[in-house]
Amino acid sequence: MASTIFDLTGKVALVTGSTKGIGKAIAEELARHGAKVVISSRKSEACDAVAAAINAELKDAPGEAVAIPAHIGERSELERLVSETRRKLGPVDVLVCNAAVNPYYGPSKDIPDSAFDKIMSVNIRSNHWLAHLVLPEMVERNGGSIIIVSSIGGLRGSTDLGAYAISKAADVQLVRNLACEYGQYNIRVNAISPGLVRTDFARALWENPDNLKRRTAHDPLRRIGEPEEIAGAAVFLASRAGAFTTGQNFVIDGGATIA
């Protein structure tokens, strides 16, 4: 007998930052497991292309994708994103907050205030806003899953990514807070913290082969991760398989944080 524990047929999933990297891989896997997925990032052309590719792949399957571009740093844009999702697909069952920024790399003493403020606004406040835009309808239906993509940067100190690391640590605390507040309504809130993954966002950390070898030399798996290796955790957390899981931070890093 085939298992349906990971089946997402009929579920509506909204994934931010889903035109490339980890967000794209998550959106693709959610759709492959039956979800109706919103592809969202700032550029409409990129959203259209990813949605079209998913629909072409799944033309004879229950999953599908629609494109709704939005700038997550603007509350009005997030309100439009949620309302358009409801109009096109229905109320949100699964929210994946994946989009993030890091406009500065270097010691904390040199970070401009504008860069610090942007990191905190986009990486923390926008997730707070977006979660609270979908939570009322989840409460009304007595169920839902919110997933925030954090980072192992939020688990340890950094000499070059300080503000980004602070924002990612805050995202994990946001998860714990929301899990405590909304668990009574059967709403689960969890985080995924990837290690070094082959994405454009982290390109500066892996594109140089010598730098990559040095960064992964002491990791148990001795290699960089791939975006699709993060997506399975999102399917688990979105589905019935993760029905008793909330307030947790899933570290997927090839063992980097234990070495």
C-alpha positions in Angstrom: 0.0 0.0 0.0 1.4 3.4 -1.0 2.0 5.9 1.8 0.3 9.3 1.7 2.1 10.7 4.7 4.0 13.3 2.6 1.1 14.0 0.3 0.3 17.7 -0.1 -2.5 17.4 -2.7 -4.9 20.4 -2.3 -2.6 22.4 -0.1 -1.7 26.0 -1.0 2.0 26.8 -0.4 3.5 30.3 -0.6 7.3 30.4 -1.0 9.2 33.6 -1.0 12.5 33.9 -2.8 11.5 30.9 -4.9 13.0 31.7 -8.3 16.4 30.2 -7.5 18.5 28.3 -5.0 16.9 26.8 -1.9 13.6 28.5 -2.4 13.2 27.2 -5.9 14.1 23.7 -4.8 11.5 23.8 -2.0 8.8 25.1 -4.3 9.5 22.4 -6.9 9.4 19.6 -4.3 6.2 20.9 -2.7 4.6 21.0 -6.1 5.8 17.5 -6.9 4.1 16.3 -3.7 0.8 17.8 -4.9 0.8 21.3 -3.5 -0.4 24.4 -5.4 2.6 26.7 -5.1 3.1 30.4 -5.4 6.4 31.4 -6.9 7.5 34.8 -5.6 10.5 37.1 -5.9 11.0 40.7 -7.0 11.4 40.0 -10.7 8.2 38.9 -12.5 10.0 37.4 -15.5 11.9 35.0 -13.2 8.7 34.1 -11.4 6.9 33.4 -14.6 9.8 31.2 -15.9 10.0 29.0 -12.7 6.2 28.6 -12.5 6.0 27.6 -16.2 8.8 25.0 -15.8 7.0 23.5 -12.8 3.7 23.4 -14.7 5.3 21.8 -17.7 6.9 19.1 -15.6 3.6 18.4 -13.7 1.1 18.7 -16.5 -0.4 15.3 -15.6 0.0 15.6 -11.8 -2.0 17.4 -9.1 0.7 20.0 -8.3 0.8 23.4 -10.0 2.5 26.8 -9.7 1.5 30.4 -10.2 3.7 33.4 -10.3 3.1 36.4 -8.0 6.1 38.8 -7.8 6.6 40.9 -4.7 9.2 42.9 -2.8 9.1 41.4 0.7 10.6 44.6 2.3 7.4 46.5 1.7 4.4 45.6 3.8 1.9 46.7 1.1 3.6 44.3 -1.3 3.2 41.4 1.2 -0.4 42.2 1.7 -0.9 42.1 -2.1 1.0 38.9 -2.3 -1.2 37.2 0.3 -4.5 38.6 -1.2 -3.4 37.5 -4.7 -2.6 34.1 -3.5 -6.1 33.8 -1.9 -7.7 35.0 -5.2 -5.7 32.7 -7.4 -5.4 29.5 -5.3 -7.2 30.0 -2.0 -6.1 30.5 1.7 -2.5 29.7 2.5 -1.9 26.3 4.2 1.9 26.4 4.0 4.1 29.5 4.2 7.8 29.2 3.5 9.8 32.4 4.3 12.9 31.9 2.4 13.8 35.3 0.9 16.7 37.1 2.6 19.4 39.6 1.9 23.0 40.2 2.9 24.3 43.5 1.4 27.5 43.5 3.5 30.5 41.2 4.1 33.1 42.2 6.5 33.8 43.2 10.2 30.9 44.5 12.2 32.6 47.8 13.0 32.5 48.8 9.4 28.9 47.9 8.5 26.9 51.0 7.4 23.7 51.7 9.3 21.7 51.4 6.1 23.0 47.9 5.5 22.4 46.8 9.1 18.8 48.2 8.9 18.1 46.5 5.6 19.3 43.1 6.9 17.1 43.3 10.0 14.1 44.6 8.1 14.1 42.1 5.3 15.4 39.0 7.2 13.3 39.4 10.4 10.5 42.0 10.1 9.2 40.9 6.8 8.9 37.3 8.1 7.1 38.7 11.1 4.7 40.6 8.8 4.1 37.8 6.4 3.5 35.2 9.1 0.9 37.4 10.7 -0.8 38.0 7.4 -1.5 34.3 7.0 -2.0 33.3 10.6 -5.6 34.5 11.0 -6.8 32.2 8.2 -4.8 29.3 9.6 -6.4 29.9 13.0 -9.9 30.0 11.4 -9.2 26.6 9.7 -7.4 25.2 12.8 -4.3 24.2 11.0 -1.2 25.3 9.0 2.5 25.1 8.7 5.0 28.0 8.7 8.6 27.3 7.8 11.3 30.0 8.1 14.6 29.3 6.3 17.4 30.4 8.7 21.1 29.5 8.6 23.8 27.9 10.6 25.2 31.4 10.7 22.6 32.0 13.4 24.1 29.3 15.6 27.7 30.5 15.8 29.8 33.6 15.7 31.1 35.2 12.5 33.9 37.6 11.7 32.4 38.6 8.3 28.6 38.0 8.4 27.8 39.4 11.8 24.5 41.3 11.0 23.3 38.4 8.8 24.0 35.9 11.6 22.1 38.1 14.1 19.1 38.2 11.8 19.2 34.4 11.3 19.4 33.8 15.1 16.4 36.1 15.5 14.4 34.1 12.9 14.9 30.9 15.0 13.5 32.8 18.0 10.6 34.0 16.0 9.8 30.4 15.1 9.8 29.4 18.8 7.6 32.4 19.8 5.0 31.7 17.1 5.1 28.0 17.8 4.2 28.7 21.4 1.5 31.3 20.5 -0.3 29.3 17.8 0.2 25.7 18.7 -3.2 25.7 20.4 -4.7 26.2 16.9 -2.9 23.3 15.4 -0.4 25.6 13.6 3.2 24.4 13.4 6.1 26.8 13.0 9.6 25.5 12.4 13.0 26.6 11.0 15.4 25.1 8.6 19.1 26.1 9.0 21.2 25.1 6.0 25.0 25.1 6.0 27.0 26.0 2.9 24.8 25.3 -0.1 25.6 25.8 -3.8 23.4 28.8 -4.4 24.0 32.2 -6.0 23.4 33.8 -2.6 26.5 32.0 -1.2 28.6 32.1 -4.3 31.4 34.1 -2.7 31.9 31.3 -0.2 32.1 28.4 -2.7 33.1 29.5 -6.2 36.8 29.5 -5.5 37.8 25.8 -5.4 40.6 26.4 -2.8 38.3 28.3 -0.6 35.6 25.7 -0.8 38.0 22.9 0.0 39.3 24.9 3.0 35.7 25.6 4.3 34.6 22.0 4.0 37.8 20.2 5.1 36.6 19.5 8.6 33.0 18.9 7.8 32.0 15.2 8.2 30.7 14.9 4.7 33.6 17.0 3.2 31.4 18.7 0.6 29.0 21.5 -0.1 25.3 20.9 -0.1 22.9 21.2 -3.0 19.6 23.1 -2.9 17.5 19.9 -3.4 19.1 18.4 -0.3 17.3 21.1 1.8 13.9 20.7 0.1 13.0 17.4 1.6 12.9 18.9 5.1 10.4 21.4 3.9 8.1 18.7 2.5 8.3 16.9 5.9 7.4 20.0 7.8 4.6 20.9 5.4 3.0 17.5 5.4 1.3 15.1 7.8 4.7 13.5 8.3 5.6 16.6 10.4 2.2 16.9 12.2 3.8 16.6 15.7 6.8 18.8 15.0 6.8 22.5 16.0 9.2 25.1 17.4 12.2 23.2 16.0 15.3 24.2 14.0 16.4 21.6 11.5 20.1 22.0 10.9 21.1 20.6 7.4 24.8 21.3 7.1 26.8 18.1 6.2 27.8 18.0 9.9 29.6 21.4 9.9 28.3 22.5 13.3 29.3 19.3 15.1 32.9 19.2 13.8 
